[in-house]
């Protein structure tokens, strides 16, 4: 996996391996267990640049994000170019970490976390307009909902990590990533969007939760066709759990195509 040198070249990326270590210069470092097969006893260290050194002090007020009611956010620091590139370098892990469920089912060269989030964002982009739903906010939620996996990896039910512990690990990772970014308005927005999805606390979160499931079964359908497998587990795990009408319609279309393919396969 990727590695970032702390002094000589803080943005260089080494050849991928099964584990990775990011090192950013900040006196307050937090360590997280991580590998491409979490949970793992190995540790990585993520350190952000000190926003007091790298960022311009600001005291500005921003309105609330998305379609919700406006609220006041006082900004202490903006992200410097250095902090922004550190954050984006850390997010490189989303491009290289493969989704664990497909690995467990023997899929060769499976999609990455970033692949999954990108197609979810496309779903939000092309979905029909829905009353009271902010499309831009849906796209943003889709792009950040798994962002903490850049540190903790793709933790699946097969890993045996309790839901509460998984949420705690991901929140700690998210907070550290926002420190890497240098704090400020964008970091606060990322945290707000992630928490909204985690809590399923808005119409936008409801819809993106459905896109998460729909994207997964669409990918399962594609892998069934490409690899000659039957991936019933992914369809059974989402059955009856989709909340929105558009999610139900899209899931029904995917299921219909799958049933037709399985019928033709038996002929």
C-alpha atoms as a printed R data frame, in Angstrom:
    type eleno elety resid chain resno       x       y       z
1   ATOM     1    CA   UNK     A     1   0.000   0.000   0.000
2   ATOM     2    CA   UNK     A     2   0.946   3.650  -0.089
3   ATOM     3    CA   UNK     A     3   3.590   5.164   2.214
4   ATOM     4    CA   UNK     A     4   4.329   8.833   2.825
5   ATOM     5    CA   UNK     A     5   7.815   9.891   3.953
6   ATOM     6    CA   UNK     A     6   7.745  12.323   6.849
7   ATOM     7    CA   UNK     A     7  10.746  14.521   6.014
8   ATOM     8    CA   UNK     A     8  12.435  13.993   2.672
9   ATOM     9    CA   UNK     A     9   9.335  13.971   0.482
10  ATOM    10    CA   UNK     A    10   6.075  14.067   2.433
11  ATOM    11    CA   UNK     A    11   3.900  13.470  -0.634
12  ATOM    12    CA   UNK     A    12   5.742  10.629  -2.395
13  ATOM    13    CA   UNK     A    13   3.882   7.306  -2.717
14  ATOM    14    CA   UNK     A    14   5.696   3.999  -2.490
15  ATOM    15    CA   UNK     A    15   4.646   0.799  -4.227
16  ATOM    16    CA   UNK     A    16   1.493  -0.797  -2.746
17  ATOM    17    CA   UNK     A    17   1.731  -3.578  -0.169
18  ATOM    18    CA   UNK     A    18  -0.716  -5.357   2.157
19  ATOM    19    CA   UNK     A    19  -0.262  -2.684   4.832
20  ATOM    20    CA   UNK     A    20   0.400   1.022   4.649
21  ATOM    21    CA   UNK     A    21   1.661   3.812   6.840
22  ATOM    22    CA   UNK     A    22   0.924   7.473   6.385
23  ATOM    23    CA   UNK     A    23   3.045   9.858   8.415
24  ATOM    24    CA   UNK     A    24   2.092  13.517   8.646
25  ATOM    25    CA   UNK     A    25   3.939  15.947  10.859
26  ATOM    26    CA   UNK     A    26   1.780  16.942  13.807
27  ATOM    27    CA   UNK     A    27   2.520  16.719  17.500
28  ATOM    28    CA   UNK     A    28  -0.897  15.233  18.269
29  ATOM    29    CA   UNK     A    29  -0.904  11.934  16.421
30  ATOM    30    CA   UNK     A    30  -3.564   9.263  16.760
31  ATOM    31    CA   UNK     A    31  -2.966   5.614  15.861
32  ATOM    32    CA   UNK     A    32  -5.563   3.347  14.293
33  ATOM    33    CA   UNK     A    33  -5.516  -0.383  13.542
34  ATOM    34    CA   UNK     A    34  -5.690  -0.840   9.769
35  ATOM    35    CA   UNK     A    35  -4.989  -3.216   6.951
36  ATOM    36    CA   UNK     A    36  -6.803  -4.307   3.833
37  ATOM    37    CA   UNK     A    37  -8.203  -7.155   5.963
38  ATOM    38    CA   UNK     A    38  -9.361  -5.454   9.186
39  ATOM    39    CA   UNK     A    39  -9.280  -5.850  12.112
40  ATOM    40    CA   UNK     A    40  -5.515  -6.098  12.382
41  ATOM    41    CA   UNK     A    41  -2.964  -5.755  15.160
42  ATOM    42    CA   UNK     A    42  -0.777  -3.506  13.040
43  ATOM    43    CA   UNK     A    43  -0.914   0.232  13.535
44  ATOM    44    CA   UNK     A    44  -0.592   3.190  11.242
45  ATOM    45    CA   UNK     A    45   0.068   6.723  12.342
46  ATOM    46    CA   UNK     A    46  -1.728   9.658  10.784
47  ATOM    47    CA   UNK     A    47  -0.489  13.125  11.667
48  ATOM    48    CA   UNK     A    48  -1.775  16.408  10.348
49  ATOM    49    CA   UNK     A    49   0.087  19.650   9.930
50  ATOM    50    CA   UNK     A    50  -0.564  22.132  12.706
51  ATOM    51    CA   UNK     A    51  -3.351  24.388  11.389
52  ATOM    52    CA   UNK     A    52  -1.874  27.244  13.399
53  ATOM    53    CA   UNK     A    53   1.260  27.043  11.257
54  ATOM    54    CA   UNK     A    54  -0.178  26.093   7.887
55  ATOM    55    CA   UNK     A    55  -3.552  27.785   7.840
56  ATOM    56    CA   UNK     A    56  -4.737  31.343   7.808
57  ATOM    57    CA   UNK     A    57  -6.662  32.236  10.941
58  ATOM    58    CA   UNK     A    58 -10.203  33.156  10.106
59  ATOM    59    CA   UNK     A    59 -13.312  34.153  12.000
60  ATOM    60    CA   UNK     A    60 -16.105  33.879   9.509
61  ATOM    61    CA   UNK     A    61 -19.610  32.567   9.653
62  ATOM    62    CA   UNK     A    62 -21.157  30.105   7.216
63  ATOM    63    CA   UNK     A    63 -24.764  29.070   6.806
64  ATOM    64    CA   UNK     A    64 -25.907  25.468   7.237
65  ATOM    65    CA   UNK     A    65 -25.260  23.015   4.435
66  ATOM    66    CA   UNK     A    66 -27.828  21.483   2.080
67  ATOM    67    CA   UNK     A    67 -31.547  21.818   2.455
68  ATOM    68    CA   UNK     A    68 -31.617  22.002   6.254
69  ATOM    69    CA   UNK     A    69 -32.170  25.131   8.276
70  ATOM    70    CA   UNK     A    70 -29.248  27.542   8.382
71  ATOM    71    CA   UNK     A    71 -26.952  27.469  11.366
72  ATOM    72    CA   UNK     A    72 -23.932  29.444  12.398
73  ATOM    73    CA   UNK     A    73 -20.483  27.850  12.078
74  ATOM    74    CA   UNK     A    74 -17.466  29.804  13.302
75  ATOM    75    CA   UNK     A    75 -14.383  28.999  11.280
76  ATOM    76    CA   UNK     A    76 -11.029  29.029  13.076
77  ATOM    77    CA   UNK     A    77  -8.783  28.030  10.183
78  ATOM    78    CA   UNK     A    78  -8.888  27.412   6.458
79  ATOM    79    CA   UNK     A    79  -7.085  24.532   4.774
80  ATOM    80    CA   UNK     A    80  -3.665  25.418   3.447
81  ATOM    81    CA   UNK     A    81  -2.365  23.887   0.188
82  ATOM    82    CA   UNK     A    82  -0.102  21.687   2.316
83  ATOM    83    CA   UNK     A    83  -2.984  20.390   4.448
84  ATOM    84    CA   UNK     A    84  -5.190  19.893   1.385
85  ATOM    85    CA   UNK     A    85  -2.587  17.749  -0.388
86  ATOM    86    CA   UNK     A    86  -1.949  15.785   2.813
87  ATOM    87    CA   UNK     A    87  -5.691  15.057   3.031
88  ATOM    88    CA   UNK     A    88  -5.936  14.044  -0.625
89  ATOM    89    CA   UNK     A    89  -2.869  11.820  -0.260
90  ATOM    90    CA   UNK     A    90  -4.537  10.072   2.662
91  ATOM    91    CA   UNK     A    91  -7.683   9.618   0.543
92  ATOM    92    CA   UNK     A    92  -5.532   7.750  -1.992
93  ATOM    93    CA   UNK     A    93  -6.225   4.716   0.177
94  ATOM    94    CA   UNK     A    94  -9.876   4.838  -0.921
95  ATOM    95    CA   UNK     A    95  -8.705   4.226  -4.502
96  ATOM    96    CA   UNK     A    96  -6.459   1.283  -3.648
97  ATOM    97    CA   UNK     A    97  -8.371  -0.534  -0.880
98  ATOM    98    CA   UNK     A    98 -10.619  -3.225  -2.347
99  ATOM    99    CA   UNK     A    99 -14.073  -3.898  -0.972
100 ATOM   100    CA   UNK     A   100 -13.803  -6.803   1.456
101 ATOM   101    CA   UNK     A   101 -17.085  -8.540   0.597
102 ATOM   102    CA   UNK     A   102 -15.945  -9.255  -2.949
103 ATOM   103    CA   UNK     A   103 -12.537 -10.474  -1.774
104 ATOM   104    CA   UNK     A   104 -14.282 -12.903   0.596
105 ATOM   105    CA   UNK     A   105 -16.231 -14.315  -2.353
106 ATOM   106    CA   UNK     A   106 -13.179 -14.848  -4.524
107 ATOM   107    CA   UNK     A   107 -13.720 -11.980  -6.954
108 ATOM   108    CA   UNK     A   108 -10.409 -11.178  -8.641
109 ATOM   109    CA   UNK     A   109  -9.612  -7.480  -9.071
110 ATOM   110    CA   UNK     A   110 -12.721  -6.239  -7.250
111 ATOM   111    CA   UNK     A   111 -13.885  -2.661  -6.986
112 ATOM   112    CA   UNK     A   112 -12.287  -0.230  -4.568
113 ATOM   113    CA   UNK     A   113 -14.025   1.833  -1.894
114 ATOM   114    CA   UNK     A   114 -13.729   4.876  -4.164
115 ATOM   115    CA   UNK     A   115 -15.287   2.958  -7.086
116 ATOM   116    CA   UNK     A   116 -18.311   2.199  -4.933
117 ATOM   117    CA   UNK     A   117 -18.734   5.773  -3.688
118 ATOM   118    CA   UNK     A   118 -18.298   7.232  -7.176
119 ATOM   119    CA   UNK     A   119 -21.150   5.225  -8.682
120 ATOM   120    CA   UNK     A   120 -23.334   6.097  -5.707
121 ATOM   121    CA   UNK     A   121 -22.647   9.776  -6.459
122 ATOM   122    CA   UNK     A   122 -23.694   9.144 -10.067
123 ATOM   123    CA   UNK     A   123 -26.913   7.589  -8.811
124 ATOM   124    CA   UNK     A   124 -27.638  10.764  -6.861
125 ATOM   125    CA   UNK     A   125 -26.854  12.819  -9.954
126 ATOM   126    CA   UNK     A   126 -29.265  10.981 -12.302
127 ATOM   127    CA   UNK     A   127 -32.096  10.224  -9.852
128 ATOM   128    CA   UNK     A   128 -35.457  11.869 -10.419
129 ATOM   129    CA   UNK     A   129 -36.194  15.006  -8.436
130 ATOM   130    CA   UNK     A   130 -37.852  14.208  -5.122
131 ATOM   131    CA   UNK     A   131 -39.831  16.683  -3.001
132 ATOM   132    CA   UNK     A   132 -37.737  18.066  -0.165
133 ATOM   133    CA   UNK     A   133 -34.547  16.282  -1.248
134 ATOM   134    CA   UNK     A   134 -31.395  18.296  -2.001
135 ATOM   135    CA   UNK     A   135 -29.612  16.555  -4.892
136 ATOM   136    CA   UNK     A   136 -26.275  18.279  -4.275
137 ATOM   137    CA   UNK     A   137 -26.321  17.185  -0.651
138 ATOM   138    CA   UNK     A   138 -27.014  13.585  -1.711
139 ATOM   139    CA   UNK     A   139 -23.981  13.669  -4.004
140 ATOM   140    CA   UNK     A   140 -21.817  15.025  -1.194
141 ATOM   141    CA   UNK     A   141 -23.025  12.390   1.269
142 ATOM   142    CA   UNK     A   142 -22.318   9.643  -1.265
143 ATOM   143    CA   UNK     A   143 -18.769  10.951  -1.719
144 ATOM   144    CA   UNK     A   144 -17.933  11.003   1.998
145 ATOM   145    CA   UNK     A   145 -20.024   8.253   3.593
146 ATOM   146    CA   UNK     A   146 -17.165   5.705   3.536
147 ATOM   147    CA   UNK     A   147 -14.311   8.208   3.758
148 ATOM   148    CA   UNK     A   148 -13.136   6.993   7.183
149 ATOM   149    CA   UNK     A   149 -12.275   3.663   5.541
150 ATOM   150    CA   UNK     A   150  -9.134   5.373   4.262
151 ATOM   151    CA   UNK     A   151  -7.836   4.674   7.785
152 ATOM   152    CA   UNK     A   152  -9.868   1.788   9.234
153 ATOM   153    CA   UNK     A   153 -10.390  -0.142   5.997
154 ATOM   154    CA   UNK     A   154 -13.560  -1.858   4.793
155 ATOM   155    CA   UNK     A   155 -14.918  -3.555   7.918
156 ATOM   156    CA   UNK     A   156 -17.599  -6.110   7.040
157 ATOM   157    CA   UNK     A   157 -19.928  -8.236   9.212
158 ATOM   158    CA   UNK     A   158 -17.590 -11.197   8.645
159 ATOM   159    CA   UNK     A   159 -14.900  -9.364  10.645
160 ATOM   160    CA   UNK     A   160 -16.970  -9.719  13.814
161 ATOM   161    CA   UNK     A   161 -16.589  -6.075  14.858
162 ATOM   162    CA   UNK     A   162 -19.668  -4.886  16.823
163 ATOM   163    CA   UNK     A   163 -21.621  -2.099  15.129
164 ATOM   164    CA   UNK     A   164 -20.971   0.338  17.989
165 ATOM   165    CA   UNK     A   165 -17.235  -0.331  17.884
166 ATOM   166    CA   UNK     A   166 -17.139   0.037  14.105
167 ATOM   167    CA   UNK     A   167 -18.903   3.396  14.393
168 ATOM   168    CA   UNK     A   168 -16.501   4.522  17.128
169 ATOM   169    CA   UNK     A   169 -13.445   3.541  15.059
170 ATOM   170    CA   UNK     A   170 -14.771   5.303  11.984
171 ATOM   171    CA   UNK     A   171 -15.658   8.486  13.884
172 ATOM   172    CA   UNK     A   172 -12.168   8.619  15.410
173 ATOM   173    CA   UNK     A   173 -10.668   8.116  11.952
174 ATOM   174    CA   UNK     A   174 -12.909  10.817  10.465
175 ATOM   175    CA   UNK     A   175 -11.895  13.298  13.150
176 ATOM   176    CA   UNK     A   176  -8.236  12.607  12.488
177 ATOM   177    CA   UNK     A   177  -8.723  13.048   8.735
178 ATOM   178    CA   UNK     A   178 -10.343  16.414   9.378
179 ATOM   179    CA   UNK     A   179  -7.315  17.389  11.460
180 ATOM   180    CA   UNK     A   180  -5.116  16.431   8.518
181 ATOM   181    CA   UNK     A   181  -7.256  18.742   6.378
182 ATOM   182    CA   UNK     A   182  -6.532  21.526   8.865
183 ATOM   183    CA   UNK     A   183 -10.034  21.993  10.200
184 ATOM   184    CA   UNK     A   184 -12.209  24.798   8.869
185 ATOM   185    CA   UNK     A   185 -15.485  24.937   7.001
186 ATOM   186    CA   UNK     A   186 -14.852  22.030   4.622
187 ATOM   187    CA   UNK     A   187 -13.742  19.727   7.428
188 ATOM   188    CA   UNK     A   188 -16.861  20.632   9.416
189 ATOM   189    CA   UNK     A   189 -19.022  19.943   6.374
190 ATOM   190    CA   UNK     A   190 -17.436  16.520   5.861
191 ATOM   191    CA   UNK     A   191 -18.077  15.624   9.494
192 ATOM   192    CA   UNK     A   192 -21.666  16.857   9.306
193 ATOM   193    CA   UNK     A   193 -22.391  14.910   6.118
194 ATOM   194    CA   UNK     A   194 -20.813  11.730   7.482
195 ATOM   195    CA   UNK     A   195 -22.746  11.949  10.762
196 ATOM   196    CA   UNK     A   196 -25.997  12.605   8.904
197 ATOM   197    CA   UNK     A   197 -25.485   9.418   6.895
198 ATOM   198    CA   UNK     A   198 -24.394   7.428   9.955
199 ATOM   199    CA   UNK     A   199 -27.521   8.478  11.857
200 ATOM   200    CA   UNK     A   200 -29.813   8.189   8.825
201 ATOM   201    CA   UNK     A   201 -31.202  11.514   9.996
202 ATOM   202    CA   UNK     A   202 -32.498  13.171   6.803
203 ATOM   203    CA   UNK     A   203 -34.320  12.459   3.569
204 ATOM   204    CA   UNK     A   204 -30.983  12.768   1.780
205 ATOM   205    CA   UNK     A   205 -29.398  10.191   4.083
206 ATOM   206    CA   UNK     A   206 -32.363   7.835   3.539
207 ATOM   207    CA   UNK     A   207 -31.861   8.034  -0.194
208 ATOM   208    CA   UNK     A   208 -28.091   7.579  -0.101
209 ATOM   209    CA   UNK     A   209 -28.480   4.604   2.255
210 ATOM   210    CA   UNK     A   210 -30.621   3.055  -0.460
211 ATOM   211    CA   UNK     A   211 -28.058   3.902  -3.142
212 ATOM   212    CA   UNK     A   212 -25.469   2.082  -1.018
213 ATOM   213    CA   UNK     A   213 -27.547  -1.098  -1.160
214 ATOM   214    CA   UNK     A   214 -28.607  -0.678  -4.788
215 ATOM   215    CA   UNK     A   215 -25.018  -0.083  -5.931
216 ATOM   216    CA   UNK     A   216 -23.942  -3.227  -4.098
217 ATOM   217    CA   UNK     A   217 -26.530  -5.506  -5.711
218 ATOM   218    CA   UNK     A   218 -25.858  -3.966  -9.121
219 ATOM   219    CA   UNK     A   219 -22.174  -4.764  -8.625
220 ATOM   220    CA   UNK     A   220 -23.122  -8.278  -7.498
221 ATOM   221    CA   UNK     A   221 -25.177  -8.737 -10.668
222 ATOM   222    CA   UNK     A   222 -22.215  -7.626 -12.773
223 ATOM   223    CA   UNK     A   223 -19.790  -9.925 -10.953
224 ATOM   224    CA   UNK     A   224 -22.192 -12.849 -11.343
225 ATOM   225    CA   UNK     A   225 -22.173 -12.289 -15.102
226 ATOM   226    CA   UNK     A   226 -18.406 -11.711 -15.316
227 ATOM   227    CA   UNK     A   227 -17.259 -14.529 -13.024
228 ATOM   228    CA   UNK     A   228 -20.009 -17.109 -13.380
229 ATOM   229    CA   UNK     A   229 -20.839 -16.970  -9.683
230 ATOM   230    CA   UNK     A   230 -24.083 -16.923  -7.723
231 ATOM   231    CA   UNK     A   231 -23.883 -14.176  -5.098
232 ATOM   232    CA   UNK     A   232 -27.176 -14.713  -3.292
233 ATOM   233    CA   UNK     A   233 -25.846 -13.306  -0.006
234 ATOM   234    CA   UNK     A   234 -25.762  -9.732  -1.279
235 ATOM   235    CA   UNK     A   235 -29.331  -9.823  -2.555
236 ATOM   236    CA   UNK     A   236 -30.671 -11.511   0.581
237 ATOM   237    CA   UNK     A   237 -28.923  -9.013   2.874
238 ATOM   238    CA   UNK     A   238 -30.709  -6.066   1.245
239 ATOM   239    CA   UNK     A   239 -34.160  -7.634   0.750
240 ATOM   240    CA   UNK     A   240 -36.871  -5.574   2.439
241 ATOM   241    CA   UNK     A   241 -34.414  -2.961   3.705
242 ATOM   242    CA   UNK     A   242 -34.739  -0.319   0.986
243 ATOM   243    CA   UNK     A   243 -36.618   2.758   2.190
244 ATOM   244    CA   UNK     A   244 -37.377   4.977  -0.824
245 ATOM   245    CA   UNK     A   245 -39.535   4.464  -3.866
246 ATOM   246    CA   UNK     A   246 -36.742   5.169  -6.326
247 ATOM   247    CA   UNK     A   247 -34.491   2.739  -4.462
248 ATOM   248    CA   UNK     A   248 -37.195   0.078  -4.597
249 ATOM   249    CA   UNK     A   249 -37.740   0.627  -8.339
250 ATOM   250    CA   UNK     A   250 -34.045   0.405  -9.156
251 ATOM   251    CA   UNK     A   251 -33.604  -2.670  -6.958
252 ATOM   252    CA   UNK     A   252 -36.597  -4.313  -8.624
253 ATOM   253    CA   UNK     A   253 -35.086  -3.671 -12.069
254 ATOM   254    CA   UNK     A   254 -31.774  -5.219 -10.998
255 ATOM   255    CA   UNK     A   255 -33.561  -8.236  -9.483
256 ATOM   256    CA   UNK     A   256 -35.652  -8.686 -12.633
257 ATOM   257    CA   UNK     A   257 -32.537  -8.708 -14.809
258 ATOM   258    CA   UNK     A   258 -30.880 -11.171 -12.472
259 ATOM   259    CA   UNK     A   259 -33.870 -13.522 -12.493
260 ATOM   260    CA   UNK     A   260 -33.960 -13.435 -16.288
261 ATOM   261    CA   UNK     A   261 -30.247 -14.222 -16.484
262 ATOM   262    CA   UNK     A   262 -30.551 -17.111 -14.012
263 ATOM   263    CA   UNK     A   263 -33.520 -18.523 -15.925
264 ATOM   264    CA   UNK     A   264 -31.630 -18.363 -19.210
265 ATOM   265    CA   UNK     A   265 -28.654 -19.994 -17.543
266 ATOM   266    CA   UNK     A   266 -30.792 -22.992 -16.536
267 ATOM   267    CA   UNK     A   267 -32.199 -23.475 -20.034
